[in-house]
C-alpha cells in the first residue's frame, strides 16, 4: 500500500508519511496550477481519459494531460529546489511520458506534474522526503488513481 494517494478526478492528494498526515488539493495536466488567469485547459486538466496526451510530440505546446495512473517513488528533485521527483514503477504504463514531479504553482502550471494549491504542502513533502532518504527507511510511495463521479469528463450529454 502506498503512503500517499492522488485521485486525478477529485484533485485530492492524501495519505500519511510517518506521523504526518497530508490532505490537499492539487491539479495535474492542462496547465492546472498556472498563475496565469484562463491558462488551464478544462479538457486536459484532471481528466483521467487524457493521461496519454503529451510526451515528445507535444514539445513547445501546452497540450499535456494529467499524470498516468500507477505507483511512483518520491525523491528530492536532482536540481530544482522545492520540487519532489516522481519515479514511476516498472509496471506503470507511461505512454512515452516522463519527468513528473510535485511542485508549486507558476506561470506554466502543470504538464502532468502534481501542483498543490497550497505551497506549504510542497515544502512539507520536500522535508519529509529528505528526512526519509537516509537509506534506513523505506521509500515514500504515491499511487495515482482515478475514482469518482467525474471519470472521463463528458463533453456531450444525450
C-alpha contacts under 8 A as a table, 3 or more apart, distances in Angstrom:
res1	aa1	res2	aa2	distance
2	X	5	X	6.89
2	X	71	X	7.63
2	X	140	X	7.58
2	X	141	X	5.04
2	X	142	X	5.39
2	X	143	X	5.84
3	X	15	X	5.71
3	X	16	X	5.68
3	X	17	X	5.99
3	X	140	X	6.15
3	X	141	X	5.33
3	X	142	X	5.99
3	X	143	X	7.97
4	X	13	X	6.98
4	X	14	X	5.58
4	X	15	X	4.26
4	X	16	X	6.39
4	X	17	X	7.64
4	X	22	X	7.87
4	X	140	X	8.00
4	X	141	X	6.30
4	X	142	X	4.55
4	X	143	X	6.29
5	X	12	X	7.92
5	X	13	X	5.74
5	X	14	X	5.48
5	X	15	X	6.13
5	X	142	X	5.44
5	X	143	X	4.79
5	X	144	X	5.86
5	X	145	X	7.21
6	X	11	X	7.05
6	X	12	X	5.62
6	X	13	X	4.42
6	X	14	X	6.58
6	X	142	X	7.15
6	X	143	X	6.24
6	X	144	X	4.78
6	X	145	X	6.17
7	X	10	X	5.60
7	X	11	X	5.68
7	X	12	X	5.38
7	X	13	X	6.67
7	X	144	X	5.99
7	X	145	X	4.91
7	X	146	X	5.12
7	X	147	X	6.43
8	X	11	X	5.25
8	X	12	X	7.25
8	X	27	X	7.94
8	X	28	X	7.21
8	X	46	X	5.21
8	X	47	X	6.84
8	X	48	X	6.19
8	X	66	X	7.26
8	X	67	X	7.99
8	X	144	X	7.01
8	X	145	X	6.23
8	X	146	X	5.14
8	X	147	X	7.59
9	X	12	X	7.95
9	X	46	X	5.63
9	X	47	X	6.40
9	X	48	X	6.67
9	X	146	X	5.62
9	X	147	X	6.33
9	X	148	X	6.49
9	X	149	X	7.84
9	X	150	X	5.80
9	X	151	X	6.06
10	X	46	X	7.96
10	X	147	X	7.60
10	X	148	X	6.98
10	X	150	X	7.63
11	X	25	X	5.41
11	X	26	X	5.22
11	X	27	X	5.75
11	X	28	X	7.72
11	X	46	X	6.81
12	X	23	X	7.20
12	X	24	X	5.88
12	X	25	X	4.74
12	X	26	X	6.14
13	X	22	X	7.12
13	X	23	X	5.70
13	X	24	X	5.20
13	X	25	X	5.98
13	X	26	X	6.53
14	X	21	X	7.49
14	X	22	X	4.96
14	X	23	X	4.31
14	X	24	X	6.39
15	X	21	X	5.90
15	X	22	X	5.22
15	X	23	X	6.73
16	X	19	X	6.60
16	X	20	X	5.55
16	X	21	X	4.43
16	X	22	X	5.91
17	X	20	X	5.24
17	X	21	X	6.51
17	X	22	X	7.78
17	X	128	X	7.44
17	X	140	X	7.36
22	X	121	X	7.58
24	X	116	X	6.65
24	X	117	X	7.51
24	X	118	X	7.40
24	X	121	X	7.32
25	X	116	X	5.66
25	X	117	X	5.97
25	X	118	X	7.79
26	X	33	X	7.66
26	X	114	X	5.92
26	X	115	X	4.96
26	X	116	X	3.80
26	X	117	X	5.65
27	X	32	X	4.96
27	X	33	X	5.92
27	X	45	X	6.93
27	X	46	X	6.43
27	X	110	X	7.18
27	X	113	X	7.97
27	X	114	X	5.74
27	X	115	X	5.20
27	X	116	X	6.44
27	X	117	X	7.67
28	X	31	X	7.43
28	X	32	X	5.75
28	X	33	X	7.85
28	X	45	X	5.85
28	X	46	X	5.46
28	X	65	X	7.31
28	X	66	X	4.61
28	X	67	X	6.38
28	X	110	X	5.61
28	X	111	X	6.99
28	X	112	X	4.89
28	X	113	X	5.53
28	X	114	X	4.99
28	X	115	X	6.42
29	X	32	X	5.80
29	X	44	X	6.05
29	X	45	X	4.66
29	X	46	X	6.25
29	X	64	X	5.51
29	X	65	X	4.37
29	X	66	X	3.93
29	X	67	X	6.87
29	X	109	X	7.99
29	X	110	X	4.85
29	X	111	X	4.55
29	X	112	X	4.00
29	X	113	X	6.67
29	X	114	X	7.99
30	X	40	X	5.60
30	X	41	X	4.70
30	X	42	X	6.97
30	X	43	X	7.33
30	X	44	X	4.51
30	X	45	X	4.10
30	X	46	X	7.53
30	X	62	X	7.05
30	X	63	X	6.55
30	X	64	X	5.60
30	X	65	X	5.64
30	X	66	X	7.10
30	X	109	X	7.95
30	X	110	X	6.33
30	X	111	X	6.17
30	X	112	X	7.45
31	X	34	X	5.64
31	X	39	X	6.39
31	X	40	X	4.85
31	X	41	X	6.43
31	X	45	X	6.77
31	X	62	X	7.11
31	X	64	X	7.80
31	X	108	X	6.17
31	X	109	X	4.35
31	X	110	X	4.32
31	X	111	X	5.89
32	X	39	X	7.88
32	X	40	X	5.27
32	X	41	X	7.50
32	X	45	X	5.78
32	X	46	X	7.98
32	X	109	X	5.37
32	X	110	X	5.23
32	X	115	X	7.28
33	X	40	X	7.67
33	X	104	X	7.83
33	X	105	X	5.05
33	X	106	X	6.86
33	X	108	X	8.00
33	X	109	X	4.61
33	X	110	X	6.21
33	X	115	X	5.74
33	X	116	X	7.43
33	X	117	X	6.86
34	X	37	X	7.52
34	X	39	X	6.44
34	X	40	X	6.82
34	X	105	X	5.83
34	X	106	X	5.24
34	X	107	X	5.14
34	X	108	X	5.35
34	X	109	X	3.72
34	X	110	X	7.05
35	X	39	X	7.97
35	X	105	X	6.49
35	X	106	X	5.39
35	X	107	X	5.15
35	X	108	X	7.58
35	X	109	X	7.08
36	X	39	X	5.56
36	X	107	X	5.76
36	X	108	X	7.73
37	X	40	X	7.89
40	X	45	X	6.92
41	X	44	X	5.55
41	X	45	X	5.90
42	X	45	X	5.58
43	X	47	X	6.63
43	X	153	X	7.55
44	X	47	X	5.58
44	X	50	X	6.02
44	X	63	X	7.59
44	X	64	X	6.76
44	X	65	X	4.88
44	X	66	X	6.97
45	X	65	X	6.24
45	X	66	X	6.25
46	X	65	X	7.33
46	X	66	X	5.60
47	X	50	X	5.52
47	X	51	X	7.26
47	X	65	X	7.11
47	X	66	X	6.67
47	X	151	X	7.03
47	X	152	X	5.96
47	X	153	X	6.39
48	X	51	X	5.71
48	X	66	X	6.91
48	X	68	X	7.91
48	X	146	X	6.28
48	X	151	X	6.33
48	X	152	X	5.92
49	X	52	X	7.64
49	X	151	X	7.65
49	X	152	X	5.31
49	X	153	X	7.96
50	X	53	X	5.41
50	X	65	X	4.93
50	X	66	X	6.59
51	X	64	X	7.97
51	X	65	X	4.89
51	X	66	X	4.98
51	X	67	X	5.77
51	X	68	X	4.93
51	X	69	X	7.71
52	X	65	X	6.66
52	X	68	X	7.05
52	X	94	X	7.47
52	X	95	X	5.38
52	X	97	X	7.90
53	X	63	X	6.91
53	X	64	X	5.26
53	X	65	X	4.97
54	X	57	X	6.63
54	X	58	X	5.20
54	X	63	X	6.09
54	X	64	X	4.40
54	X	65	X	6.35
54	X	97	X	6.69
54	X	111	X	7.89
55	X	58	X	5.64
55	X	59	X	7.20
55	X	64	X	7.60
55	X	95	X	7.57
55	X	96	X	5.79
55	X	97	X	4.68
55	X	98	X	7.41
56	X	59	X	5.63
56	X	96	X	7.63
56	X	97	X	7.55
58	X	61	X	5.47
58	X	62	X	7.19
58	X	63	X	6.11
58	X	64	X	7.18
59	X	62	X	7.93
62	X	111	X	7.08
63	X	111	X	7.55
64	X	111	X	4.94
64	X	112	X	6.33
65	X	111	X	6.59
65	X	112	X	5.78
66	X	111	X	7.01
66	X	112	X	4.26
66	X	113	X	7.19
67	X	100	X	7.32
67	X	112	X	4.57
67	X	113	X	6.30
67	X	114	X	7.69
67	X	144	X	7.70
68	X	92	X	7.87
68	X	93	X	7.14
68	X	94	X	6.05
68	X	95	X	7.99
68	X	144	X	7.21
69	X	92	X	7.24
69	X	93	X	7.69
69	X	143	X	7.38
69	X	144	X	4.71
69	X	145	X	5.41
69	X	146	X	7.43
70	X	88	X	7.38
70	X	89	X	7.30
70	X	91	X	7.78
70	X	92	X	5.23
70	X	93	X	7.52
70	X	143	X	5.64
70	X	144	X	5.23
70	X	145	X	6.96
71	X	88	X	6.12
71	X	89	X	5.58
71	X	92	X	6.88
71	X	141	X	6.88
71	X	142	X	5.65
71	X	143	X	4.38
71	X	144	X	6.29
72	X	86	X	5.54
72	X	87	X	5.08
72	X	88	X	4.41
72	X	89	X	5.59
72	X	141	X	5.60
72	X	142	X	5.11
72	X	143	X	6.31
72	X	144	X	7.94
73	X	86	X	5.64
73	X	87	X	4.98
73	X	88	X	6.54
73	X	89	X	7.29
73	X	139	X	6.51
73	X	140	X	5.89
73	X	141	X	4.51
73	X	142	X	6.30
74	X	84	X	6.30
74	X	85	X	5.80
74	X	86	X	5.05
74	X	87	X	6.44
74	X	129	X	6.85
74	X	139	X	7.05
74	X	140	X	5.58
74	X	141	X	5.93
74	X	142	X	7.25
75	X	84	X	5.69
75	X	85	X	5.16
75	X	86	X	6.62
75	X	87	X	7.47
75	X	129	X	6.33
75	X	130	X	7.91
75	X	133	X	7.71
76	X	83	X	6.49
76	X	84	X	4.65
76	X	85	X	5.71
76	X	126	X	6.59
76	X	129	X	6.55
76	X	130	X	6.76
77	X	80	X	5.67
77	X	81	X	7.21
77	X	82	X	7.84
77	X	83	X	5.40
77	X	84	X	4.99
77	X	85	X	4.79
77	X	101	X	7.76
78	X	85	X	7.80
80	X	83	X	5.79
82	X	103	X	6.68
82	X	104	X	7.84
82	X	122	X	6.72
82	X	123	X	6.21
82	X	126	X	6.17
83	X	101	X	6.55
83	X	102	X	5.76
83	X	103	X	4.85
83	X	104	X	7.70
83	X	122	X	7.23
83	X	126	X	6.85
84	X	101	X	5.33
84	X	102	X	5.06
84	X	103	X	6.67
84	X	122	X	7.93
84	X	125	X	7.47
84	X	126	X	6.23
84	X	129	X	7.93
85	X	99	X	7.54
85	X	100	X	6.28
85	X	101	X	4.32
85	X	102	X	6.55
86	X	99	X	7.51
86	X	100	X	5.39
86	X	101	X	4.98
86	X	102	X	7.26
87	X	100	X	7.50
88	X	92	X	6.36
89	X	92	X	5.60
94	X	97	X	5.41
94	X	98	X	7.21
100	X	112	X	6.52
100	X	113	X	4.94
100	X	114	X	7.82
101	X	113	X	4.98
101	X	114	X	6.37
102	X	113	X	5.75
102	X	114	X	4.72
102	X	115	X	5.91
102	X	116	X	7.71
102	X	122	X	6.93
103	X	113	X	7.34
103	X	114	X	6.58
103	X	115	X	5.42
103	X	116	X	7.25
103	X	122	X	6.10
104	X	115	X	5.49
104	X	116	X	6.37
104	X	117	X	7.59
104	X	118	X	7.84
104	X	119	X	5.56
104	X	122	X	6.48
105	X	109	X	5.86
105	X	115	X	6.06
105	X	116	X	7.36
105	X	117	X	7.12
105	X	119	X	7.56
106	X	109	X	5.33
109	X	115	X	7.36
110	X	113	X	5.28
110	X	114	X	6.86
110	X	115	X	6.54
116	X	119	X	6.43
116	X	121	X	6.78
116	X	122	X	6.98
118	X	121	X	5.74
118	X	122	X	7.48
119	X	122	X	5.16
119	X	123	X	6.49
120	X	123	X	4.98
120	X	124	X	6.06
121	X	124	X	5.07
121	X	125	X	6.13
122	X	125	X	5.16
122	X	126	X	6.20
123	X	126	X	5.15
123	X	127	X	6.28
124	X	127	X	5.12
124	X	128	X	6.13
125	X	128	X	5.03
125	X	129	X	5.97
126	X	129	X	5.23
126	X	130	X	6.10
127	X	130	X	5.17
127	X	131	X	6.15
128	X	131	X	5.11
128	X	132	X	6.02
129	X	132	X	5.03
129	X	133	X	5.97
129	X	140	X	7.07
130	X	133	X	5.22
130	X	134	X	7.66
131	X	134	X	6.71
132	X	135	X	7.70
132	X	136	X	7.98
132	X	137	X	5.98
132	X	138	X	7.60
132	X	139	X	7.11
132	X	140	X	7.54
133	X	136	X	7.70
133	X	137	X	6.99
133	X	139	X	7.17
134	X	137	X	6.72
135	X	138	X	7.63
146	X	151	X	6.76
147	X	150	X	7.92
147	X	151	X	6.59
148	X	151	X	6.09
150	X	153	X	5.62
154	X	157	X	7.04
